[in-house]
Amino acid sequence: MVPVKEGPPAVVRSLRFEGVSRPEDELQPLMRIAPGDSYDRVAVNDAVQRVRDYYLKLGYPSVRVIPRLDTVGADLAVVVRVVEGEPVVAGPISITGLHRTSASLVRRQINIKPGDPLDPRKLAELERRLLDLGIFSRAVVTAPAESPAPITIELEE
């Protein structure tokens, strides 16, 4: 038996971002963690996901968000490193594979406009919406990493 005497729980002493081009005061509210809070690994992971989601919405499809903890005495500094990648905007949209179905029906499902920040999750959401119509056996929506990114919708009726 080894006796263990626990000290007080670690506290978040500071929070900072590295590698960001966005203003920190824009990113800080996404964290929902403040200096003085008890350290919570789940809260940090949730905060990292919110920052990642924010960047995806802004059109950074290759963003990576990496948390790191630095010790400050008995407490911790939360450092969030963001590797943004290049922002991408949507380009022209082309639809292939339509024979019996009207292109206007497909276009009504598209919630992406040329010039919008390209969130890759919207491409997957569009595929799901098209398949949910029940008239396509296959729907593939792709866009290259260039900007503006031409969006291709390949359908099979």
C-alpha positions, -999 to 999 in steps of 0.1 A, spaced: 0 0 0 12 34 -9 -7 63 7 -17 90 -18 -25 125 -5 -43 145 -32 -39 182 -34 -64 206 -46 -77 201 -82 -58 218 -110 -72 252 -121 -71 268 -155 -46 296 -150 -47 309 -185 -61 302 -220 -44 312 -253 -44 305 -290 -15 299 -313 -15 301 -351 -47 319 -355 -55 347 -380 -89 354 -364 -90 378 -334 -88 360 -301 -118 378 -288 -138 361 -316 -126 327 -305 -125 331 -267 -163 328 -263 -163 295 -281 -141 280 -254 -166 284 -225 -136 280 -202 -122 309 -182 -92 314 -160 -100 302 -125 -122 273 -137 -113 238 -125 -96 219 -153 -120 195 -171 -107 174 -199 -142 169 -214 -148 207 -214 -115 213 -232 -124 186 -258 -158 201 -263 -142 236 -267 -118 223 -293 -147 208 -313 -166 242 -311 -135 260 -324 -131 234 -352 -168 238 -361 -164 275 -362 -135 274 -387 -153 248 -409 -183 272 -411 -159 300 -422 -147 278 -450 -115 263 -437 -120 226 -447 -85 214 -436 -84 231 -402 -68 212 -373 -73 223 -337 -48 208 -312 -51 214 -274 -20 214 -252 -16 218 -215 13 237 -199 19 235 -162 19 267 -143 29 257 -108 1 234 -96 -22 247 -122 -26 245 -160 -24 268 -190 -47 257 -219 -30 264 -252 -51 258 -284 -30 255 -315 -49 261 -347 -36 250 -381 -60 269 -403 -51 258 -438 -64 279 -467 -100 292 -467 -121 279 -496 -152 295 -511 -178 276 -532 -175 280 -570 -200 271 -597 -223 241 -592 -227 215 -618 -252 186 -618 -247 154 -638 -267 122 -642 -303 136 -646 -325 119 -671 -361 120 -658 -357 143 -628 -359 181 -632 -327 201 -623 -349 226 -605 -359 199 -580 -322 192 -573 -313 229 -571 -340 235 -544 -320 211 -522 -288 230 -526 -280 253 -496 -246 264 -510 -242 294 -532 -211 304 -552 -190 327 -531 -201 312 -498 -175 298 -474 -173 261 -482 -181 240 -452 -173 204 -462 -201 192 -439 -226 209 -461 -215 187 -490 -223 156 -470 -256 171 -458 -266 178 -494 -258 142 -504 -281 130 -476 -309 154 -486 -307 142 -522 -308 106 -513 -337 112 -489 -358 124 -519 -360 87 -527 -355 92 -564 -317 87 -566 -298 54 -560 -266 74 -557 -256 109 -549 -220 121 -547 -212 158 -540 -175 168 -544 -154 199 -544 -116 203 -547 -95 221 -522 -89 250 -545 -108 283 -541 -132 290 -556 -141 253 -555 -164 241 -583 -190 218 -568 -200 187 -587 -232 168 -580 -232 133 -596 -266 116 -595 -279 82 -605 -316 79 -609 
